[in-house]
Amino acid sequence: MKLILYTTLGCHLCEQAALIIAKVQAQHLPELQIEAIDIADHDDLVEQYGIRIPVVLSEQGRNDLGWPFDEAGLINYLSDAP
């Protein structure tokens, strides 16, 4: 399973989200692959996520999960993935 983290440099909330994702990966989903994408490199992503980051999106293309989220919320989001 792959998870995309939409982030940007200097975003302290993004750093918190990355820690939550890493903890979920280590404790519950070791097979989880994480790809961080800096939205600053893509005008369309800045427009879509600029005021919402951090945002995660599962590879299944379902709805994204925006901040704030905790471990339980992330696990629930991932377990609902098709």
C-alpha positions in Angstrom: 0.0 0.0 0.0 1.3 3.5 -0.9 0.5 6.7 0.9 1.2 10.2 -0.6 1.9 13.0 1.9 1.4 16.4 0.4 3.7 18.7 2.3 6.1 21.7 1.9 9.3 22.8 3.4 9.1 24.5 6.7 5.6 23.3 7.5 5.5 22.3 11.2 2.1 20.6 10.9 3.6 18.5 8.0 6.4 17.4 10.3 3.8 16.4 12.9 1.9 14.5 10.3 5.1 12.7 9.1 5.7 11.5 12.6 2.2 10.1 12.9 2.5 8.4 9.6 5.9 6.9 10.6 4.5 5.7 13.9 1.5 4.0 12.2 3.9 2.4 9.7 6.2 1.1 12.4 3.5 -0.2 14.7 0.7 -1.3 12.4 1.5 -1.2 8.7 5.2 -2.0 8.0 4.3 -2.6 4.3 3.1 1.0 4.0 5.2 3.0 1.4 5.2 6.7 1.9 5.9 9.3 -0.8 6.2 12.9 0.3 5.4 15.4 -2.4 6.3 19.0 -2.0 3.4 21.0 -3.3 5.7 24.1 -3.9 7.0 22.3 -7.0 3.6 22.1 -8.6 1.3 25.1 -9.2 -1.8 22.8 -9.4 -1.0 21.2 -6.1 -0.5 24.6 -4.4 -3.9 25.6 -5.7 -5.5 22.4 -4.5 -3.7 21.8 -1.2 -2.0 25.1 -0.3 -4.2 26.0 2.7 -5.0 22.4 3.7 -1.6 20.7 4.1 -0.6 18.3 5.4 -2.9 16.1 3.3 -2.5 12.3 2.7 -3.9 10.3 -0.2 -3.9 6.6 -0.5 -2.8 5.0 -3.7 -6.4 3.7 -4.3 -7.3 7.3 -5.3 -10.1 7.6 -2.7 -10.8 10.9 -0.9 -7.9 12.5 0.7 -7.4 13.0 4.5 -6.6 16.5 5.6 -5.1 17.8 8.8 -5.8 17.4 11.6 -5.6 13.7 12.0 -4.2 11.3 14.6 -3.0 7.7 14.5 -6.5 6.3 14.9 -7.9 8.6 12.2 -5.1 7.6 9.8 -5.5 3.9 10.5 -9.3 4.2 10.0 -8.7 6.1 6.7 -6.3 3.4 5.5 -8.5 0.5 6.6 -11.4 2.0 4.6 -9.3 1.9 1.4 -10.6 -0.5 -1.2 
